[in-house]
């Protein structure tokens, strides 16, 4: 989040002072939409909490040895409503940062391990049957992990639910990132067709479900996630696994759908861990929605005395300097 030194002639909008922080505007605007839908459906408690969420953001200015200034979020108030677009976004960034933080140690201790990315689906279900469907899928996943063919040394699984715009049905599916032994691709390799058969068997379904599996390529080293030691293929798979649970466009499409979704997945777990990944990450670690970025290890930043506060200006749908 690099910025030049603000002056009287500069813009006072966060997105212009720090282009890397532009997503704040779109997520907060989406939160306004979700808040209105909850309000219209008489979910006043959620509406009030989202209305107060991230209405102001406090940033510290940090200076590098070269005098370059960067904005770093230091203070904000979040509502932590599961379907608040701002909190959902920050939660996703938090999980990614946690994963990237432990990944170098994980790779060091398991240098020959390889990653695969697996997506498991079922047919769409009526929204009022979503909780039952997710329970069914989670039980099938438990069975799958106990199969002798299951190759993962460790895994992280997330739940995503999308909305069918034609009939409002729900499409729940799992994104799974799995660490497998180096010999997996020579001994014990599971084809996509075989994954489909295994998933069908564990679901005990009459139909053959859609499954997608890909090997995660190392490719070049990535530099956009806070560490130059993380291959871009792995970074991409992490970001896909730990993205939003529900698209913001689906959350803001229909108040009745949003309310029923809220009922259906209340107190369900969005992210689960298994195998050796439990030695590196915890599902129950307290949420930190402020510190969601990795520090760049080779750069020394010192706090300046300058602090910037930006308030949400709903009339222009942007954060503006106080």
Phi, psi and omega in degrees: 000077185269142178215157172274166179296120180297145177223175183299332183272353183280161174295151179254014177270136181304316185294338178267326176289326182219089183305331179295340180264012179302325179304336178306319183298312184292321181290322179291325176296320177295323178298323177300319179294314180295322178300317180294323179293317176299320180297316181293336180265011180064026171267066189297324183296314178293320181299317180293319181295316180292325179299327180270354186288132174047039179287341173217152182229129178256122181245144169262146173268127179244139183246134175275175179299333181275001179088003179286136182258142178227148175268134176227126180297129180241333184207141176190163177241121183248146183278332180065018170294134188304321185258017170289122182302325179293311183291324176298317178296312181295324178296320177297315178297322180299313180296320178298315180298319178298318181294313180297328182294321183269347186300317179303317179294320178298317179291325179294320182276343178226064189295337182263000180293151177236158181249141169232154183240121187238132175244125182244129183233169167224172177293155177304148178232156172302143185301325181286359174249012185296315181300316179298320180292319179294322176299317178300314180294319180293322176295321178294322178297318178301318177297319181298317182292343180265353179292144181296336180282343185298122193265351193285134167284327179201157183207157171228132186233136177235156179254132172235141177234126176245159184254130173282118185290344183278316184234001178075009178290164182255143176240091178276142176205160180253139167250126185231128174249123189233135174270123182240158179296157182299331181276002184304320186282351176251326181227122178089010180299136179248118179287167178298320179298320179291322176301319179298317180295318179296316181294318177298318181297318181288327176287335188059041181268155178281343182248161178270111185286160177280130179225144176228132179226139180221144170281143180269115181280144178292315182054208181275164178289138182267150177232010182260005183241013176098356180214130178278358182267358184258118179300145185295329177296319178293317180300318179296317180294321178298314181296324179289322180291319187254041178268193180302154175277327179220135179300142180297326179295329176285323180297325186260014186276325191202123183297322180294321179294318180298316182294317180292322175302316180300316178296316188292322185250017176301126179064020170271157183268130182273330184228136179226152181235154177205165179066214186291344179294339177291344176281348186242332183229158178231137177286339189253010178295138181304143181289133173237097184270002177264309182269080185251013181237153174274136173288142177281115195295331185265013182239127180262119181245138178240138178295137171262176178281347184286132175231141180237136176239132179241133178254147178284119178257096187291342179291327178249358177057047179213157173274130185238141181296133179290000000 
